[in-house]
C-alpha cells in the first residue's frame, strides 16, 4: 500500500489467495451453459485441489453425453 491512505481492490487481491474449493457441479454447469471461461476456471481450480484429472474428464464426458442424448432421439 505504501504511502496511500486507501486500500484498493488490487491491494486486497495481491495479498489474498483463493481458498474456496469449488464443487464438481460448478464445472458441469459451466459446460452445460457453454461458458468456456468459467469452465476453464473451474477445471483449473478443481485440478489444483484434490480432484484427479480423470474424475474431471468423466464428469465432463457425462455432461456432454447428457447434452447429446436429446439430439440423437
N, C-alpha and C positions, 0 to 999 in steps of 0.2 A: 504494500500500500504506500509505503514511503511517506512523503510529507503531506499527502492528501488527507482531507478530513472526512471523506465519504468512501464507503465501501461499495464497489460496483459488483454487478453480476459476474464479470470476468474475474474479479479478485476471488470470489467465492468458488467459482469453477476451477480456478487454479490450485486451490488447496484441498478440495474435496475429491474423494473417489466414490464411484458408484458401488453401493453395497447391496442393492436390491437384487434378488435372484428372480429372474423372470420365469413364469411358468411356461411349459411347452405349448399350451394352447394359445399363448400370445403369438408364437411363431406361426402356428397353423391358421389362426385367424388372419394374420397379415398376408399369408399366402392366398387364402380364400378371397381376400379383398383386393388381391393383385397389387398390394402396396409393397413394391420391391425394396424401397428404402427401409421401411420398418422390418421387412422380412430379413434383410441382411443384418440389421441392427440386433434383432432378437436372436438370430442364428449365432452371431459373434458373441453375444452376451451369454448364451447357453453353452457354447463351446468353451468359453473362458471359465465357466463354472464347473459343475460336476457332472455334466451330461456327456455321454460318449457320442462321437460323431455319427455312429451307426444308428443310435436312437433318434437323432435329429433327422437323419435321412429317411428312416422308416416312417416317422411322423409326417414328413413332407410327402412321401410316396402315398401314404394312406389318404392324405387330404386331396392330393391330385386325383387319385382313383375315385374318391367320392365326387369330385367335380366332373369327372368324365362319364360316370355311370348314367346320369340322366340323359346325356347327349347320345350315348350309344343306343338307349332304348328308344 
